[in-house]
Amino acid sequence: MSEASFPEPIFVGGVGRSGTHPMGRLIAADPRYHWIRTEVRFHASAGGLADLCAGRTTMDAFLERMRGVWWKRGARQNQGLQRIVEAEAYEAALREFEAAFAADPLEASRRLIRTLLDPAAAAAGKPAWVEITGQVIEQGPFLLRLFPNAKFINMVRDGRAVVAGSLKKVDLTDDPMRALAKWEEMVRAAEEGMRGMPRERVLTVHLDDLTALDRDNTFRRLVEFLEIEDPSHMRRYFDAEISAERANVGRWRERMAPADARKVDRRYRRMVRRLRRAGIDWTPAPT
């Protein structure tokens, strides 16, 4: 496949509840991009392609995950790669990948991703896709080796709001301190990934800016970053679907018990100061 004349694919990552889904849908309003409607995970999550190519996991362990949790997952078992590819085609792709990997790991990995994801975009009549697995930013240097024309959007949100949005959600946690620690862990991992990529390949977007605090300027930055010549399709979607109300902007205290909110606030303020000292200046400052 010849390289497209525009950025592709687009990877959107970030801590859970930070706006990866709204961003993916917004980009997919453009005629170029199809939103992959499940987090595919196998290219960026622990034990995935990046770890396999680096020798941090084995082929057998990788294929077990591909046929297990990455094929079918979720409380109702309705998520995973089963949503975008038929079982027979999936197995054929895995067999081809396993046979080709030893000779050229990167090309085999690129072909596997293309084989599984490209048909979904083609079926939608679009030339490219946007994908939203959370860890794609930390694995950005690896993914850029596979897709030199890719771009990455790092979604970030006030850690206190992420905690409030995580509590009592399936597959997450009911412990606010644990949720906040996970936020910091992913922020640090994203920073490390971004330091390994050219600056022009990554755009950091604050969810609250996109939805409420700096809407027009944030939208403009996104359009320019993605090299969108005619943003009218995205703008119509943006005006109709992206809002402060839907993002629960500024309401994190209402979504936690008062004692938990005070504790999370104190811990978050310390975290942000610690991150600033480490040179990570893109996290939202507490207000």
C-alpha positions, 0 to 999 in steps of 0.5 A: 500500500502506497503512503497516503498524502495525509496523516494516517493512521491516527492514534488517540490515547490517554488515561481512561475517561479522558476523552479518547472516545469523543475525540475518535468520533470527532475525527471520524466525522471527517470523510477521510477517517473511520473510527475503529469501534473497539479498542483493539489493544493488541498493538499497544497494550502490555503483552502486545506487538510492541512487547513481542517485537522487543522480546518481552513476551513470546509468540505463544503468549501473544497468540493466546491473548489474541484468541482470548481477551483481545478477541472477546472481552467486556462484561457482556463479552461484546467488545474486542476484535470480534466486532470488526473482523469475522472469525475465519478471516481472523484466524487466517491473519494470525496464521499468516502473522505467525509464519512471517514474524521471524523473518521480518517482525516489523513488517509482519506486525504492520501487515497484521494491523492492516489486515485486521483494521483496514477492511473496516475503513474500506467497508465504510468507504473511507481511506484511513482509520482512527483508533483509540487504545489508551496506551498508544502514546506510550507505544508511539515510537514503536507504532511510528516505525510501523506507520511513519505517516501516523499522528498521535493525539494525547488526551488528558484530563484533570486527574480528579475528574478521571477518578470521579469518572472511573469509580464503579465502572466495570473493569476499573476500580472503586478505590479513588487513590488507586485510580489516581495512582493509575492516572499518574502512571499513565501520564508518566508513560505517555511522557516517555513515549512522546519524548521518543517521537518527533514533536510534530507527530503528537498533539496534546489535547485537554478534554475540558479545553475541547468541550468548554474552556477553549473550544474554538482554539482547541478545535483549530489546533486539531484541524491544523494538526491533522491537515484537514483542508475542509473542516466543515464535517468535523465542525458540524459534529463538534457543534452538535455533539461535543459539550461541557455538559456531556463531559461533566466539566467541573463536576468531579466533586459532585461525583464522589463522597465529600471525604474522598473528594478532599483526599483526592484533591490533596493528593492530586495537587501533590502529584501535579507539583511532582510532575512539574518538577519532572518536566511534565507540564502538560497536565491540567493544573488544579483550580 
